[in-house]
């Protein structure tokens, strides 16, 4: 069965199958979302089984979100050029095959490489999900579709650590952590069959051409920024790390200049000129990256802290952190009724709740002695999750509100890319703090090292507290000034 077939489904067939197509699209999105969180609970077993270093563990987590980040923007545009259904199916195939390689990886280097390919495959399919749904559903049904997407996303965030923990703890056929990746094989096959059956072939933009140079510059700038942050500690911060960080600035400026020149020549660009000259939008992209740097690294730290430091199973570790996504889901359902009102105040309020929750979490961590009480984490993580859910939807809304309708697709793709870049940065920075204080010799479990895990995890939490305190101040002052100017 060839994936390159261009035999379009008739409009009435596409419309009649739209809900089945949506189920397939959401299944693929669910696979991607749980993969971001499921790996965290697997990291301690991966380290024990493969002998991975602390830096390699960081790469296992960070390489996926980094590859996803740098791929979202170009592949969103490539969908217009090569066909959204085609890229969706290619992405699904790549995601399923690379998941198989992850699950069978003989060593951590192979695992990291497969995770990189998996992130690229995810970037290929993720932008097509809402783009296809946007086309195949009539206007009167789109609000319901996006509401369902939010529900599926929330469930995926909740389910990831629990599913991963349950599979790893079950240790079926002695596969252990490998099951967290191999579970994608049956899900991927089901999604592929569904995509071939129900997802229609849509029209492409015949005038658009791939922006290969812009894509290369975008990837170069992101890698120059993240690579030294992950590798610096293990290598003793050689000169090239600082040179790479410095070089990320001209690389970013070169990307912006090239995109402007390409647009001025009448050629399609990854970033339309309207976005590159949109000051409010660009500032809010910075807030998005900063906001999302405050959480993913913390959950990597918590998984290792709970399992390697205090002997919890993967399932127990996943259950301990479940209050956070539950709080996100509760806040999403609560905040939805406010519509577009008080967006900046909601962002500042959510960030403030995250500060309170993170401080409480740090106090809980510092109070731990030789034994750990898992229930002590429930309230702080619930507060953090509620703060996250309060701020996140409002942050997305206020960011997209500064984008013209005709640039909404590119604006959304760039926002998702900066979200993932922020996550990769957060993993790198939190990992630097945690593993730097823990030391390679401190990874061994047991009471003798418990104090090291406590100190390292508490200090890693300090980064998250600082991030959300800055956000509270920046957005809070902006909201106060706006309110003052309108009164």
C-alpha positions as CSV (number, residue, x, y, z in Angstrom):
1,X,0.0,0.0,0.0
2,X,1.7,3.2,-1.2
3,X,1.6,6.2,1.1
4,X,2.1,8.6,-1.9
5,X,-1.2,8.0,-3.5
6,X,-3.0,11.3,-4.4
7,X,-6.4,9.8,-5.1
8,X,-8.5,12.4,-3.2
9,X,-11.7,11.3,-1.5
10,X,-14.9,12.9,-2.7
11,X,-16.1,15.8,-0.6
12,X,-19.2,14.0,0.6
13,X,-17.1,11.0,1.6
14,X,-14.6,13.2,3.5
15,X,-17.5,15.0,5.3
16,X,-19.3,11.8,6.3
17,X,-16.1,10.3,7.7
18,X,-15.0,13.4,9.5
19,X,-15.5,12.1,13.1
20,X,-13.7,8.9,12.3
21,X,-10.9,11.0,10.8
22,X,-10.9,13.1,13.9
23,X,-10.5,10.1,16.1
24,X,-7.4,9.0,14.1
25,X,-5.9,12.5,14.3
26,X,-6.5,12.7,18.0
27,X,-5.0,9.2,18.5
28,X,-1.8,10.4,16.9
29,X,-1.8,13.6,19.0
30,X,-2.3,11.5,22.1
31,X,0.7,9.3,21.2
32,X,2.9,12.4,20.9
33,X,1.7,14.0,24.2
34,X,2.1,10.9,26.4
35,X,5.6,10.4,24.9
36,X,6.8,13.7,26.3
37,X,5.9,12.7,29.8
38,X,6.1,8.9,29.7
39,X,9.9,8.9,29.3
40,X,10.5,10.7,32.7
41,X,9.3,7.7,34.7
42,X,11.4,5.4,32.6
43,X,14.7,7.3,33.1
44,X,15.9,5.7,36.3
45,X,15.5,2.2,34.9
46,X,17.1,3.3,31.6
47,X,20.1,4.5,33.7
48,X,20.3,1.3,35.7
49,X,20.0,-0.9,32.6
50,X,22.3,0.9,30.2
51,X,24.7,2.6,32.6
52,X,23.8,6.0,31.1
53,X,25.5,9.1,32.4
54,X,23.6,12.0,33.8
55,X,24.2,14.0,30.6
56,X,22.9,11.1,28.5
57,X,19.8,10.9,30.6
58,X,19.2,14.6,29.9
59,X,19.6,14.0,26.2
60,X,17.1,11.1,26.3
61,X,14.5,13.6,27.5
62,X,15.7,16.8,25.8
63,X,16.5,15.5,22.3
64,X,12.8,14.6,21.6
65,X,11.4,18.0,22.5
66,X,14.3,19.8,20.8
67,X,13.7,17.8,17.5
68,X,10.0,18.5,17.9
69,X,10.7,22.2,18.4
70,X,12.9,22.7,15.4
71,X,10.6,20.7,13.2
72,X,7.2,22.1,14.0
73,X,7.6,25.4,12.1
74,X,9.0,23.9,8.8
75,X,6.8,20.9,8.7
76,X,3.7,23.0,9.3
77,X,4.7,24.8,6.2
78,X,5.7,21.7,4.3
79,X,2.2,20.3,4.9
80,X,0.9,23.1,2.6
81,X,3.5,22.1,-0.1
82,X,3.6,18.3,0.0
83,X,0.1,17.5,1.3
84,X,-1.1,17.4,4.9
85,X,-2.4,13.8,4.8
86,X,0.9,12.6,3.2
87,X,3.0,14.3,5.9
88,X,0.7,13.0,8.6
89,X,1.1,9.4,7.4
90,X,4.9,9.8,6.9
91,X,5.1,11.2,10.5
92,X,3.0,8.3,11.9
93,X,5.3,5.7,10.1
94,X,8.4,7.4,11.4
95,X,7.0,7.7,14.9
96,X,6.0,4.0,15.0
97,X,9.3,2.7,13.6
98,X,11.5,4.9,15.8
99,X,9.4,3.9,18.8
100,X,10.3,0.3,17.9
101,X,14.0,1.2,17.7
102,X,13.7,3.0,21.1
103,X,12.2,-0.1,22.7
104,X,14.8,-2.5,21.2
105,X,17.8,-0.1,21.7
106,X,20.9,-2.0,22.8
107,X,22.5,1.0,24.4
108,X,21.7,4.6,25.4
109,X,23.4,6.1,22.3
110,X,21.0,4.2,20.0
111,X,18.2,5.3,22.2
112,X,19.1,9.0,22.0
113,X,19.4,8.8,18.2
114,X,16.0,7.0,17.9
115,X,14.4,9.6,20.2
116,X,15.8,12.4,17.9
117,X,14.2,10.7,14.8
118,X,11.0,10.2,16.8
119,X,10.9,14.0,17.6
120,X,11.3,14.8,13.9
121,X,8.5,12.3,13.0
122,X,6.3,13.9,15.7
123,X,7.0,17.4,14.2
124,X,5.9,16.0,10.8
125,X,2.5,14.8,12.0
126,X,1.6,17.2,14.9
127,X,1.0,20.4,12.8
128,X,-1.3,18.5,10.4
129,X,-3.7,17.4,13.1
130,X,-5.6,20.7,13.7
131,X,-4.9,21.8,10.1
132,X,-6.8,18.8,8.7
133,X,-9.6,19.1,11.3
134,X,-9.9,22.8,10.4
135,X,-10.6,21.9,6.8
136,X,-12.9,18.9,7.1
137,X,-15.3,20.3,9.7
138,X,-17.9,23.0,9.1
139,X,-17.7,26.3,11.1
140,X,-20.5,25.4,13.4
141,X,-18.7,22.2,14.6
142,X,-15.2,23.7,15.0
143,X,-15.7,24.9,18.6
144,X,-16.7,21.4,19.6
145,X,-13.6,20.0,17.8
146,X,-11.2,22.3,19.6
147,X,-12.9,21.6,22.9
148,X,-12.4,17.9,22.4
149,X,-8.8,18.5,21.4
150,X,-8.3,20.3,24.8
151,X,-9.9,17.3,26.6
152,X,-7.7,14.8,24.8
153,X,-4.6,16.8,25.5
154,X,-5.5,17.0,29.2
155,X,-6.1,13.3,29.4
156,X,-2.8,12.5,27.7
157,X,-0.9,14.6,30.2
158,X,-2.7,12.8,33.1
159,X,-2.3,9.4,31.5
160,X,1.4,9.6,30.4
161,X,3.1,9.0,33.8
162,X,0.5,6.5,34.9
163,X,0.6,4.4,31.8
164,X,4.4,4.5,31.7
165,X,4.7,3.6,35.3
166,X,2.2,0.8,35.1
167,X,3.9,-0.7,32.0
168,X,7.4,-0.5,33.5
169,X,6.2,-1.9,36.9
170,X,4.4,-4.8,35.1
171,X,7.7,-5.7,33.5
172,X,6.0,-8.0,30.9
173,X,8.4,-10.5,29.4
174,X,11.2,-8.8,31.3
175,X,11.0,-5.7,29.0
176,X,10.8,-3.2,31.8
177,X,11.3,0.4,30.5
178,X,11.2,-0.7,26.9
179,X,7.4,-1.2,27.1
180,X,7.1,2.6,27.5
181,X,8.2,2.9,23.9
182,X,6.9,-0.4,22.4
183,X,3.3,0.5,23.4
184,X,3.4,2.8,20.4
185,X,3.6,-0.1,18.0
186,X,-0.1,-1.2,18.2
187,X,-1.3,2.4,18.6
188,X,0.7,3.5,15.6
189,X,-0.5,0.6,13.4
190,X,-4.1,1.4,14.4
191,X,-3.6,5.1,13.6
192,X,-2.0,4.2,10.2
193,X,-4.9,2.0,9.2
194,X,-7.4,4.7,10.3
195,X,-5.4,7.4,8.4
196,X,-5.5,5.4,5.1
197,X,-9.2,4.7,5.6
198,X,-10.7,7.9,6.9
199,X,-8.4,10.9,6.5
200,X,-9.0,12.6,3.1
201,X,-6.4,14.0,0.7
202,X,-6.6,17.8,0.7
203,X,-5.6,20.4,-1.8
204,X,-2.0,21.7,-1.6
205,X,-0.6,25.1,-2.2
206,X,0.9,24.8,-5.7
207,X,2.7,28.1,-5.5
208,X,4.5,27.4,-2.2
209,X,8.1,26.2,-2.2
210,X,10.1,24.7,0.7
211,X,12.2,27.3,2.6
212,X,15.3,25.0,3.0
213,X,17.8,27.7,4.0
214,X,15.4,29.3,6.5
215,X,14.8,25.8,8.0
216,X,18.5,25.2,8.3
217,X,19.1,28.6,10.0
218,X,16.2,28.0,12.4
219,X,17.6,24.6,13.4
220,X,21.1,26.0,13.7
221,X,20.0,28.8,16.1
222,X,18.1,26.3,18.3
223,X,20.9,23.8,18.5
224,X,23.6,26.4,19.2
225,X,21.5,27.5,22.2
226,X,20.5,24.2,23.7
227,X,23.6,22.0,23.0
228,X,26.1,23.7,25.2
229,X,23.5,24.0,28.1
230,X,23.2,20.2,28.1
231,X,26.8,19.3,27.4
232,X,28.6,22.1,29.3
233,X,28.5,20.6,32.8
234,X,29.8,17.2,31.8
235,X,32.6,18.7,29.7
236,X,33.7,21.3,32.3
237,X,32.4,24.2,30.3
238,X,35.0,24.4,27.5
239,X,35.4,27.5,25.4
240,X,33.3,26.1,22.5
241,X,30.2,26.0,24.8
242,X,30.3,29.8,25.4
243,X,31.1,30.3,21.7
244,X,28.1,28.3,20.7
245,X,25.8,30.2,23.1
246,X,27.1,33.5,21.7
247,X,26.8,32.3,18.1
248,X,23.1,31.5,18.6
249,X,22.4,35.3,18.6
250,X,23.8,36.0,15.1
251,X,22.3,32.8,13.8
252,X,18.9,34.0,15.0
253,X,19.4,37.4,13.4
254,X,20.5,35.7,10.2
255,X,17.3,33.7,10.2
256,X,15.2,36.8,10.6
257,X,17.1,38.7,7.9
258,X,16.8,35.8,5.5
259,X,13.1,35.4,6.1
260,X,12.5,39.1,5.5
261,X,14.5,39.0,2.3
262,X,12.7,35.9,1.0
263,X,9.3,37.4,1.7
264,X,10.3,40.7,0.0
265,X,11.2,38.6,-3.1
266,X,7.7,37.1,-3.2
267,X,8.8,33.7,-2.0
268,X,7.0,31.7,0.8
269,X,8.8,31.9,4.1
270,X,8.7,30.0,7.4
271,X,7.9,33.2,9.2
272,X,5.8,35.8,7.3
273,X,7.2,39.3,7.5
274,X,4.1,40.4,9.4
275,X,5.1,38.2,12.3
276,X,8.8,39.2,12.2
277,X,7.8,42.9,12.6
278,X,5.1,42.2,15.2
279,X,6.7,43.4,18.4
280,X,3.9,42.3,20.8
281,X,3.8,38.8,19.3
282,X,7.6,38.4,19.5
283,X,7.6,39.5,23.1
284,X,4.9,37.0,23.9
285,X,6.8,34.2,22.2
286,X,9.6,35.0,24.7
287,X,7.1,34.7,27.5
288,X,5.9,31.3,26.1
289,X,9.4,30.0,26.0
290,X,10.2,31.2,29.5
291,X,6.9,29.8,30.9
292,X,7.4,26.3,29.4
293,X,11.0,26.2,30.7
294,X,9.7,26.1,34.2
295,X,8.1,22.7,34.3
296,X,9.5,19.8,32.1
297,X,12.9,19.8,33.7
298,X,11.3,19.7,37.2
299,X,9.4,16.5,36.3
300,X,12.6,14.9,35.0
301,X,14.2,15.7,38.3
302,X,11.2,14.4,40.3
303,X,11.2,11.1,38.5
304,X,14.9,10.4,39.3
305,X,14.5,11.9,42.8
306,X,11.5,9.6,43.7
307,X,12.8,6.4,42.1
308,X,16.6,6.5,42.3
309,X,16.7,8.6,45.5
310,X,13.9,6.9,47.5
311,X,13.2,3.6,45.9
312,X,9.7,4.2,44.5
313,X,8.6,2.1,41.6
314,X,7.9,3.7,38.2
315,X,4.1,3.3,38.8
316,X,4.4,4.9,42.3
317,X,6.4,7.7,40.9
318,X,3.8,8.4,38.2
319,X,1.0,8.4,40.8
320,X,2.9,10.8,43.0
321,X,3.0,13.4,40.2
322,X,-0.5,12.8,39.0
323,X,-2.0,15.7,41.0
324,X,-0.2,18.2,38.7
325,X,-2.0,17.2,35.5
326,X,-5.2,16.8,37.4
327,X,-4.8,20.4,38.5
328,X,-4.2,21.5,34.9
329,X,-7.4,19.7,33.8
330,X,-9.5,21.2,36.6
331,X,-8.2,24.7,35.9
332,X,-8.8,24.3,32.1
333,X,-12.5,23.4,32.8
334,X,-12.9,26.3,35.3
335,X,-11.2,29.0,33.3
336,X,-13.0,28.1,30.0
337,X,-16.1,30.0,31.2
338,X,-14.2,33.3,31.4
339,X,-13.8,33.4,27.6
340,X,-11.4,36.2,26.5
341,X,-11.8,38.3,29.6
342,X,-8.9,39.3,32.0
343,X,-6.3,37.3,30.0
344,X,-3.2,39.1,31.4
345,X,-4.6,38.9,35.0
346,X,-5.2,35.2,34.5
347,X,-1.6,34.6,33.3
348,X,-0.2,36.6,36.3
349,X,-2.5,34.8,38.7
350,X,-1.6,31.4,37.3
351,X,2.1,32.2,37.5
352,X,1.7,33.4,41.1
353,X,-0.1,30.1,42.0
354,X,2.9,28.3,40.5
355,X,5.3,30.3,42.6
356,X,3.3,29.4,45.8
357,X,3.0,25.7,44.7
358,X,6.7,25.5,43.8
359,X,7.8,27.0,47.2
360,X,5.5,24.5,49.0
361,X,7.0,21.7,46.9
362,X,10.5,22.8,47.8
363,X,9.6,22.9,51.5
364,X,8.2,19.3,51.2
365,X,11.4,18.1,49.5
366,X,13.7,19.8,52.1
367,X,11.6,18.3,55.0
368,X,12.3,14.7,53.8
369,X,14.5,12.6,56.0
370,X,15.5,9.0,55.4
371,X,12.0,8.1,54.4
372,X,9.6,9.8,52.0
373,X,5.8,10.5,52.5
374,X,4.3,10.4,48.9
375,X,1.1,12.1,50.1
376,X,3.0,15.2,51.1
377,X,3.5,16.1,47.4
378,X,-0.3,16.1,46.6
379,X,-1.3,19.6,47.6
380,X,1.8,21.5,46.2
381,X,1.5,19.6,42.9
382,X,-2.2,20.2,42.7
383,X,-1.7,24.0,43.3
384,X,1.1,24.0,40.7
385,X,-1.1,22.2,38.2
386,X,-4.1,24.6,38.8
387,X,-1.7,27.5,38.3
388,X,-0.4,26.0,35.0
389,X,-3.9,25.4,33.7
390,X,-5.0,28.9,34.7
391,X,-2.1,30.6,32.8
392,X,-1.5,28.3,29.8
393,X,-4.8,28.8,27.9
394,X,-4.7,32.5,28.6
395,X,-1.1,32.8,27.5
396,X,-1.9,31.0,24.2
397,X,-5.0,33.3,23.7
398,X,-3.2,36.6,24.4
399,X,-0.2,35.5,22.1
400,X,-2.5,34.6,19.2
401,X,-4.6,37.8,19.7
402,X,-1.7,39.8,18.4
403,X,-1.6,37.9,15.1
404,X,-3.6,38.8,12.0
405,X,-6.1,36.1,10.9
406,X,-4.2,35.5,7.6
407,X,-1.0,34.7,9.6
408,X,-2.7,32.5,12.2
409,X,-1.3,29.2,10.9
410,X,2.3,30.4,10.9
411,X,1.8,32.2,14.2
412,X,0.4,29.1,15.9
413,X,3.3,26.9,14.5
414,X,5.9,29.4,15.8
415,X,4.2,29.5,19.2
416,X,4.3,25.7,19.5
417,X,7.9,25.7,18.4
418,X,8.9,28.2,21.1
419,X,6.9,26.2,23.6
420,X,9.1,23.1,22.9
421,X,12.3,25.2,22.8
422,X,11.4,26.4,26.2
423,X,10.8,22.9,27.4
424,X,14.2,21.8,26.0
425,X,15.9,24.7,27.8
426,X,14.2,23.9,31.0
427,X,15.3,20.3,30.9
428,X,18.9,21.5,30.2
429,X,19.0,24.0,33.0
430,X,17.2,21.9,35.6
431,X,19.4,19.0,34.7
432,X,22.5,21.2,35.1
433,X,21.5,22.2,38.6
434,X,20.3,18.7,39.7
435,X,23.1,16.5,38.3
436,X,25.7,19.1,39.1
437,X,24.9,19.0,42.8
438,X,24.2,15.3,42.8
439,X,27.4,14.3,41.1
440,X,27.8,11.1,39.1
441,X,28.7,9.2,42.2
442,X,25.6,10.4,44.0
443,X,23.2,8.5,41.6
444,X,23.3,5.3,43.7
445,X,20.1,4.9,45.9
446,X,20.2,4.4,49.6
447,X,20.1,6.4,52.8
448,X,23.7,7.4,52.5
449,X,22.9,9.5,49.4
450,X,19.4,10.6,50.4
451,X,20.6,14.1,51.6
452,X,22.3,14.6,48.2
453,X,19.0,13.9,46.3
454,X,17.1,16.2,48.6
455,X,19.5,19.1,48.2
456,X,19.8,18.7,44.4
457,X,16.1,18.4,43.9
458,X,15.4,21.4,46.1
459,X,17.9,23.6,44.3
460,X,16.5,22.5,40.9
461,X,13.0,23.7,42.1
462,X,14.6,27.1,42.8
463,X,14.9,27.6,39.0
464,X,11.1,27.0,38.5
465,X,10.3,29.4,41.4
466,X,12.5,32.1,39.8
467,X,10.9,31.6,36.3
468,X,7.3,32.0,37.5
469,X,8.2,34.8,39.9
470,X,9.6,36.7,36.9
471,X,6.5,36.0,34.9
472,X,4.2,37.1,37.7
473,X,6.1,40.4,37.9
474,X,6.3,41.0,34.1
475,X,2.7,40.1,33.2
476,X,1.3,41.5,36.5
477,X,2.9,45.0,35.9
478,X,1.7,44.9,32.3
479,X,-1.9,44.0,33.3
480,X,-1.9,46.8,36.0
481,X,-0.6,49.4,33.5
482,X,-3.3,48.3,30.9
483,X,-6.0,48.5,33.5
484,X,-4.8,51.9,34.7
485,X,-4.7,53.3,31.2
486,X,-8.3,52.2,30.5
487,X,-9.7,53.7,33.7
